[in-house]
Amino acid sequence: MMPRLNTFELAMLGRVLRETRRHREFSIRNAAAAAGLNKDTLWGWEAGRHRPGLRGFEALCQVYEVSTSEVIEEMLRRVQNRPL
């Protein structure tokens, strides 16, 4: 199960997912299809509007060739470095 995230953490997770997708040169449609997701679902995650489900998150990380822990650690790093 994905950890409970506050609004800022959810936004940072979305940003990390979007940047990872772009770095891997996937369109949102292609990334979603490769992970077995609907493109609107992935868009909601990237926009920080919805918390990913664990299976979909794991599938997406496999598509991006990154571990789930790498994505979560990057999100947490950004949250900790948040300017006050």
C-alpha contacts under 8 A as a table, 3 or more apart, distances in Angstrom:
res1	aa1	res2	aa2	distance
1	M	53	G	7.08
1	M	54	L	5.39
2	M	51	R	7.79
2	M	52	P	7.12
2	M	53	G	6.49
2	M	54	L	5.61
5	L	8	F	7.87
5	L	9	E	5.55
5	L	10	L	5.72
5	L	51	R	7.74
6	N	9	E	5.29
6	N	10	L	6.11
7	T	10	L	5.13
7	T	11	A	6.24
7	T	48	G	7.62
8	F	11	A	5.08
8	F	12	M	6.23
8	F	79	V	7.54
9	E	12	M	5.03
9	E	13	L	6.09
9	E	75	M	7.05
9	E	76	L	7.53
9	E	79	V	6.42
10	L	13	L	5.09
10	L	14	G	6.21
10	L	48	G	5.07
10	L	49	R	7.50
10	L	50	H	7.65
10	L	51	R	6.78
11	A	14	G	5.07
11	A	15	R	6.25
11	A	46	E	7.61
11	A	47	A	6.68
11	A	48	G	4.22
11	A	49	R	7.63
12	M	15	R	4.98
12	M	16	V	6.20
12	M	48	G	7.42
12	M	75	M	5.61
12	M	78	R	7.00
12	M	79	V	7.00
13	L	16	V	5.13
13	L	17	L	6.19
13	L	45	W	7.90
13	L	46	E	7.37
13	L	48	G	7.09
13	L	71	V	7.60
13	L	72	I	7.25
13	L	75	M	5.27
14	G	17	L	5.10
14	G	18	R	6.11
14	G	45	W	5.42
14	G	46	E	3.72
14	G	47	A	5.62
14	G	48	G	4.96
15	R	18	R	5.10
15	R	19	E	6.05
15	R	46	E	5.98
15	R	47	A	7.42
15	R	48	G	7.73
16	V	19	E	5.18
16	V	20	T	6.00
16	V	46	E	7.94
16	V	71	V	6.85
16	V	74	E	7.20
16	V	75	M	6.45
17	L	20	T	5.13
17	L	21	R	6.12
17	L	45	W	7.88
17	L	46	E	6.00
17	L	71	V	7.50
18	R	21	R	5.13
18	R	22	R	6.21
18	R	46	E	5.51
19	E	22	R	5.12
19	E	23	H	5.97
20	T	23	H	5.01
20	T	24	R	6.16
20	T	64	Y	7.07
21	R	24	R	5.15
21	R	25	E	6.22
21	R	26	F	5.52
21	R	27	S	7.42
21	R	28	I	7.56
21	R	31	A	7.26
21	R	64	Y	6.74
22	R	25	E	4.76
22	R	26	F	5.86
22	R	27	S	7.33
23	H	26	F	7.82
24	R	64	Y	6.53
26	F	29	R	7.94
26	F	30	N	5.99
26	F	31	A	5.61
27	S	30	N	5.19
27	S	31	A	6.08
28	I	31	A	5.24
28	I	32	A	6.03
28	I	39	K	6.24
28	I	42	L	7.15
28	I	43	W	7.24
29	R	32	A	5.28
29	R	33	A	6.15
29	R	38	N	7.92
29	R	39	K	5.25
30	N	33	A	5.14
30	N	34	A	6.07
31	A	34	A	5.17
31	A	35	A	6.26
31	A	60	L	7.35
31	A	63	V	7.16
32	A	35	A	5.20
32	A	36	G	6.05
32	A	37	L	4.67
32	A	38	N	5.78
32	A	39	K	5.18
32	A	42	L	6.19
32	A	60	L	7.50
33	A	36	G	4.98
33	A	37	L	5.66
33	A	38	N	6.81
33	A	39	K	7.30
34	A	37	L	7.57
34	A	60	L	7.79
34	A	63	V	6.58
35	A	56	G	6.96
35	A	59	A	5.12
35	A	60	L	5.06
35	A	62	Q	7.87
35	A	63	V	6.25
36	G	56	G	7.59
36	G	59	A	7.59
37	L	41	T	6.61
37	L	42	L	6.93
37	L	56	G	6.94
38	N	41	T	5.21
38	N	42	L	6.63
39	K	42	L	5.15
39	K	43	W	6.06
40	D	43	W	4.89
40	D	44	G	6.12
41	T	44	G	5.14
41	T	45	W	6.43
42	L	45	W	5.06
42	L	46	E	6.17
43	W	46	E	5.11
43	W	47	A	5.99
44	G	47	A	5.08
44	G	48	G	6.20
44	G	49	R	5.12
44	G	50	H	5.43
45	W	48	G	5.16
45	W	49	R	6.02
45	W	50	H	5.16
45	W	51	R	6.19
45	W	52	P	6.16
46	E	49	R	7.66
47	A	50	H	7.81
48	G	51	R	7.32
52	P	56	G	6.72
52	P	57	F	5.82
53	G	56	G	5.51
53	G	57	F	5.99
54	L	57	F	5.05
54	L	58	E	6.03
55	R	58	E	5.15
55	R	59	A	6.11
56	G	59	A	5.02
56	G	60	L	6.08
57	F	60	L	5.14
57	F	61	C	6.20
57	F	68	T	7.47
58	E	61	C	5.14
58	E	62	Q	6.28
58	E	67	S	7.95
58	E	68	T	6.27
59	A	62	Q	5.12
59	A	63	V	6.39
60	L	63	V	5.04
60	L	64	Y	6.28
61	C	64	Y	4.98
61	C	65	E	5.89
61	C	66	V	5.26
61	C	67	S	5.92
61	C	68	T	5.98
62	Q	65	E	4.84
62	Q	66	V	6.25
62	Q	67	S	7.12
63	V	66	V	7.93
66	V	70	E	6.55
66	V	71	V	7.31
67	S	70	E	5.21
67	S	71	V	6.69
68	T	71	V	5.28
68	T	72	I	6.27
69	S	72	I	5.05
69	S	73	E	5.82
70	E	73	E	5.12
70	E	74	E	6.11
71	V	74	E	5.21
71	V	75	M	6.24
72	I	75	M	5.05
72	I	76	L	6.14
73	E	76	L	5.05
73	E	77	R	6.04
74	E	77	R	5.01
74	E	78	R	6.29
75	M	78	R	5.26
75	M	79	V	6.24
76	L	79	V	4.95
76	L	80	Q	6.11
77	R	80	Q	5.21
77	R	81	N	6.26
78	R	81	N	5.08
78	R	82	R	6.21
79	V	82	R	5.19
